[in-house]
Amino acid sequence: MRFSGKTAIVTGGASGIGKATAELLASEGAQVLVWDLQGELPSVDLTDENSIRKALIPVERVDILVYSAGVQTYGTAVSTPDEVWQRTLEVNLNGAFRVCRAVLPKMPPGGAITLVGSVQSVAAVANSCAYVTSKHALLGLTRSIALDYAAAGIRCNCLCPGAIDTPMLRWSASLTPDPEATLAACARVHPLNRLGKADEIARAAAFLSSDDASFITGTAFMADGGAMVPVGGAAFQDSGTAQAGKGNQ
Ligand SMILES: NC(=O)c1ccc[n+]([C@@H]2O[C@H](COP(=O)([O-])OP(=O)(O)OC[C@H]3O[C@@H](n4cnc5c(N)ncnc54)[C@H](O)[C@@H]3O)[C@@H](O)[C@H]2O)c1
């Protein structure tokens, strides 16, 4: 019961990674407030400052914030329409800024913020201009908050998952001609050779939110099945110089 007596806010907590995180924190004793547009108790629109402020009025203290809300969008610098660019930045980045700004004054020493970024916080996937930009910027926000609030005893980390089997990933795959083949390609991106599970990211989020991570702040904390390790990606490992002399082993 690492979180008994603690109050946690989990944004995007009605689905996928956020849902698994909210359930795990609650199972370890936290009082969890789920802020999401959908779900049994649709509560907060993170693109709306008033909605955030209203939800926070009855909350005296916030020990843990996990910002897992996000939208996935596609397009290049030329093909991304204004509306898509703005919506992506609004939910993935500006919402995180707004929630942190509102929550930090209510966060005591020992508090922990985890912003759910992505491997796309530190690298890019093609045709994902707005999403990549939003997730890179989220790492900047993470580092900024980590520095500014270290003296207050508050930590802030950016949790960077690889491809995780959630409604978001299934929706992305559904936009391709062969969704199952796309999911299989996503699995191969990871040296562990499978998709991650929401529960695995939830456990990383719970770790970062806990006192077990008391000396960890400002990090891009990878939970990516090793995806960012291979130079040139998985395809290069299969077909490039990594194959040299393989028959000798
Ligand atoms: N699934 C993956 O492969 C993957 C990989 C890396 C990073 N991520 C990131 O992890 C986070 C969670 O992703 P997921 O896969 O669980 O997605 P998901 O779509 O299952 O859940 C996202 C949740 O955010 C909520 N949300 C969206 N806009 C909102 C708004 N304006 N106000 C309130 N809530 C809003 C949605 O209603 C939804 O419940 C996202 O930030 C995503 O970018 C996901």
The ligand as a Gaussian input file, in Angstrom:
#p B3LYP/6-31G(d) Opt

LIG

0 1
 N       -0.614000       3.363000     -26.775000
 C        0.629000       3.621000     -27.151000
 O        1.238000       2.873000     -27.944000
 C        1.340000       4.817000     -26.606000
 C        2.725000       4.900000     -26.819000
 C        3.425000       5.970000     -26.318000
 C        2.752000       6.963000     -25.648000
 N        1.412000       6.888000     -25.453000
 C        0.768000       7.989000     -24.716000
 O        0.164000       7.446000     -23.583000
 C       -0.973000       8.237000     -23.231000
 C       -2.176000       7.332000     -23.072000
 O       -2.406000       6.694000     -24.312000
 P       -3.394000       5.444000     -24.480000
 O       -2.795000       4.583000     -25.493000
 O       -3.769000       4.919000     -23.142000
 O       -4.635000       6.206000     -25.175000
 P       -6.220000       6.079000     -25.000000
 O       -6.786000       6.716000     -26.231000
 O       -6.604000       4.692000     -24.665000
 O       -6.516000       7.022000     -23.740000
 C       -6.380000       8.426000     -23.817000
 C       -7.435000       9.058000     -22.938000
 O       -7.266000      10.496000     -22.998000
 C       -8.567000      11.069000     -22.951000
 N       -8.591000      12.423000     -23.484000
 C       -8.308000      12.798000     -24.758000
 N       -8.539000      14.118000     -24.888000
 C       -8.964000      14.580000     -23.683000
 C       -9.374000      15.859000     -23.212000
 N       -9.406000      16.945000     -23.994000
 N       -9.753000      15.961000     -21.924000
 C       -9.772000      14.868000     -21.121000
 N       -9.382000      13.644000     -21.523000
 C       -8.996000      13.505000     -22.794000
 C       -9.423000      10.122000     -23.799000
 O      -10.808000      10.300000     -23.547000
 C       -8.885000       8.758000     -23.398000
 O       -9.647000       8.193000     -22.333000
 C       -1.116000       9.280000     -24.342000
 O       -0.542000      10.482000     -23.929000
 C       -0.335000       8.666000     -25.484000
 O        0.158000       9.673000     -26.356000
 C        0.689000       5.829000     -25.919000

